[in-house]
Structures are given as C-alpha cells and as structure tokens.
Amino acid sequence: MSRMNGTAPPAPTADVQDHLATQLTTRTATIGVVGLGYVGLPLAMAYAAEGYNVLGIDVSERIVDQLNRGVNHIEDVDDEELAQSVQQEVFRAESTYASIGEADVVFICVPTPVTQHKDPDTAYIEQATEAIAQHLRPGQLLILKSTTYPDTTEGVVQPILEAAAAPQGLTLGEDYFLAFSPERVDPGNKEFTTANTPVVVGGVTEACTEVAALALEQIVGTVHRVSSPKVAEMEKLLENIFRSVNIALVNELAQLCDRVGGIDIWEVVEAAGTKPFGFMKFTPGPGIGGHCIPIDPYYLSWLARKYDFETSFITLAARINEEMPFYVADAVMRAVAHSPVALKDARVLLLGVSFKPNVADTRHSPAERVVQVLRKRGVTHISYTDPHVSEYSVTVNGTREPLPGHPLTAETLADHDVAILLTNHAAFDYEMIAAHAPMIVDTRNALRDIPCDEEKLVVLGSGSF
Ligand SMILES: NC(=O)c1ccc[n+]([C@@H]2O[C@H](COP(=O)([O-])OP(=O)(O)OC[C@H]3O[C@@H](n4cnc5c(N)ncnc54)[C@H](O)[C@@H]3O)[C@@H](O)[C@H]2O)c1
C-alpha cells in the first residue's frame, strides 16, 4: 500500500478515485474505524470478516487493550470472531491516531451526546476529525456515522479537513472524499444485522457519494444514495423522531386507558396490529432509553431553534416519554400503600435496568429516573436484578450510587415488597416472578400469559395501574 502522507504530489483525480475503488473491490484497502463502541466495533468486524485489514482507534486505553487481547465488550460481536481477527492480525486497535494515515477509508463512530441544556455536543466529532486531519493524505475517504444534526458533515467536519488539505493542494471530491452514512445497528436484533439492513449515504460531491457507496457495498446488501450529507443526516433523525413520537402516542393512550378503565392498551395495540397496512405496532413502557431516542431528537430541535422554528412533535413526544418514569413511580407508591409496609421501609426490586430487552446497555435507561423519583419520595431500599448487567449505579443528588444487585431467585423476590418489571428480558423466569413477588408493577405486560394473582399485579395501561 502506498504511504503518501503529505509530501507526495496528488495524483490526477480519476486515478485517485479509481485507485481507491480498486483497493475496495480487491479488498486491499485498509479500513479505519474511529470509536470502537456499539457502532464501531461491529462495523470493524464486518470489514475484517470480508478480508480487509482493519485499524480501530479508540481513546479508551482500556478498550484498546482488551480488544488487542481479543476480549469483546459488545454483545452483538461474536467473541470468537473478534479473537480470530486479532490472532490473524486483520484487526488491531490503537489508542492514538499515529497510524490513521494507513487507513484508506475512515469511519467516525464517536458519541454525540447532548449538553446539560440538551444542546448538541459535537466535540467528539470535532476532536476525531482534527486528529484524522493531521494525517490526511490523497486517496482517503472519510465517512461520518455518528448521528447528528443536518449540516454537521459540511459545516463541522469539512472545514477541518479542508484546512488540513489546503497546504497539500488537495481538493475535496477529487483527491480525498467525505460522506455521511447514518448507522442503523439495532443492538440485540438477530434478524437485522449489518449485512441485511440497507444503509443510506450522501457525499459532499457525487464522487464522494459514489466512492462511499462502494465502500459500504462491500459489507451491506443495499446502499441507498441521497443527494447530500444533509439529507442523510436528516433522514436518520426522521427515523429516530418517528420512534419517539409513536412511543409517546402509545404511552399517552396507555395513561388514558388507565384513567378510563375497562380498556387494555395491550389488547388495543395487538388488535390494531392486525391491519396489514398503514399501522405499525409500538408498545408502551416506563420511558425511553439508549444512546439514540432520548437524545437525537434534540439535535433537530436545536437546529430548528436557530431558524426560529418550533419542532412541536419532538417537544411533545419528549415531554410525554420523559414523564413515564414519574407515572411508574406513582404506581409503585400506590402498590406500597396497599401493602402493610411503611414507605421508608419498603423494599423495592427493579426487574431489568437495561433500556431494552436482552442487552446490557443501561445508557439513559428509564430505570435511573424511576430510582431517582422513588428516592425523592422517601423509598430508600431499592435494588435490582438483571442477567445482562453485573453492576449498576445511578446518580442521586449529584452523586453516583451503586445499586445492590441480586440474582433472580424466589428468595430475592420474596425478600422485597414490590417488584417493578422495567425490562422484559427473555432470560427472566416469569412464572417464578408471578409466584414469589408479593406485589408486581409490570410496565411491559410481560406477565400477560402467566397465571398470577390479580390482587398483586398492576399492568401499565390495563386500567389497574
Ligand atoms: N448504539 C446504537 O445503537 C446506535 C445506533 C445508531 C447510531 N448510533 C450513533 O453512533 C454513534 C456512536 O454510538 P455508540 O453507541 O457506538 O457509542 P459508544 O459510546 O458505544 O462508542 C463510542 C466510542 O468512541 C470512543 N471515543 C470517544 N471519543 C473518541 C475520539 N475522539 N477518538 C476515538 N474514539 C473516541 C469511546 O471511547 C467509545 O468507545 C453516536 O452518534 C450514536 O448516536 C448509535
């Protein structure tokens, strides 16, 4: 592989693009992946599986060290596959950017959180781009995958690259390439994986789109090209806002069903789901979690505010979804009130603390908010059980507090006054829960097919909540 870092004069445009295309189709290209988390590591493994050399960069030395020893930290990645990739030297991880110039294609998969005031925080993208820019050379393609607001690729990433490219006389779209391609990975989803989930890509120029699409086509069955990075950035936000709004809708209807009584939202949703067109099933729950749905919509509302535009759906959906943990906490308070125990002595057990079933990801999980609300209302004994989460802590009054964890046993259940079912993990023994928990607040309707004493069970949206 040629190493042109900076000094070599740029080759004529078509040559640069053709050369990269050839490297991609002959699998001689080196793939760089910046950020080796839920998005980056599966992506790195997908290219390694196709025979590419993959260089992973992560600022976390712990993660880099683990990965280089073949130790996996992402559930969707196969332990064996990672170990083999390391052993066969097709994948290696580094904690600095010193070798990034080796990569012909660089994917940026770093976090995009919000600030305390829910404004976008693109600092990780900027830091990563700055570091990559220092090693920019002709023939490189950069694809941003982190979810962000429209214009980040052209307004944030592009100027950083151009500042580094100018002294070398490199032109974007001719000598090096830039595109945005949002990530669609759904951790825990066994049916839709990288290979069979179509992806969208929009380049800064047509050449950027084409070469980025070619790079993606090496690991994904269908690549949908759009006319610009902005369209691709907006498309991703539409996907996530769509989920947020529909979850909020069904959460609101669940509360209405509880108010009215005699109508079970779960039965309603199941019935509506029989319509083969024009309806998509969403189910209620204790709130939204993960790194995407609670955060990404704010990226768009922030952008909208800059244009004196109010994104009403985003605001309304966030309000309803963010209220759900309070609604659940109220139900727990009522459950305790029906028991012989005083609130301050009540022992509450959280069943599941990850934000969705069968994964270990607890980021922004509604469990944390439920704990905070219960603590505020005087409940002190709160512990959890989760087969996927070995340690769990929550922020209470500004301090991070570990929550006691227990295995799910008949004794654990009997030792608590109320069990709150927050995450419907497949590994839970629901019959045991129904048999041994003195009171159950079920926010997922997980006990629907399990015989259970009605007196001790309340189900969100069923009228009993
Ligand atoms: N998790 C998902 O299901 C999902 C799905 C679609 C899109 N996304 C988006 O993908 C992006 C990444 O999310 P994730 O869930 O993989 O995050 P993550 O926290 O699991 O992984 C990000 C990794 O980037 C590393 N990192 C941070 N700054 C870095 C830097 N400057 N250089 C190198 N490495 C750096 C971190 O150490 C971490 O290991 C976010 O924008 C997210 O919104 C996530």
The ligand as a Gaussian input file, in Angstrom:
#p B3LYP/6-31G(d) Opt

LIG

0 1
 N      -25.754000       2.426000      19.932000
 C      -26.594000       2.399000      18.929000
 O      -27.461000       1.542000      18.864000
 C      -26.521000       3.427000      17.807000
 C      -27.320000       3.227000      16.681000
 C      -27.248000       4.139000      15.640000
 C      -26.423000       5.243000      15.759000
 N      -25.666000       5.433000      16.879000
 C      -24.798000       6.606000      16.924000
 O      -23.445000       6.185000      16.727000
 C      -22.562000       6.998000      17.487000
 C      -21.724000       6.141000      18.407000
 O      -22.578000       5.498000      19.321000
 P      -22.134000       4.210000      20.135000
 O      -23.386000       3.682000      20.748000
 O      -21.305000       3.314000      19.307000
 O      -21.219000       4.895000      21.261000
 P      -20.236000       4.148000      22.272000
 O      -20.122000       5.019000      23.446000
 O      -20.656000       2.721000      22.437000
 O      -18.847000       4.125000      21.489000
 C      -18.137000       5.277000      21.179000
 C      -16.664000       5.002000      21.355000
 O      -15.948000       6.152000      20.889000
 C      -14.813000       6.341000      21.723000
 N      -14.343000       7.711000      21.549000
 C      -14.819000       8.847000      22.099000
 N      -14.138000       9.911000      21.631000
 C      -13.228000       9.433000      20.751000
 C      -12.250000      10.039000      19.941000
 N      -12.078000      11.366000      19.899000
 N      -11.460000       9.237000      19.187000
 C      -11.615000       7.898000      19.215000
 N      -12.541000       7.267000      19.949000
 C      -13.348000       8.035000      20.698000
 C      -15.310000       5.986000      23.107000
 O      -14.248000       5.637000      23.967000
 C      -16.243000       4.803000      22.818000
 O      -15.576000       3.560000      22.945000
 C      -23.438000       8.019000      18.198000
 O      -23.533000       9.166000      17.404000
 C      -24.790000       7.331000      18.238000
 O      -25.852000       8.247000      18.325000
 C      -25.686000       4.530000      17.909000

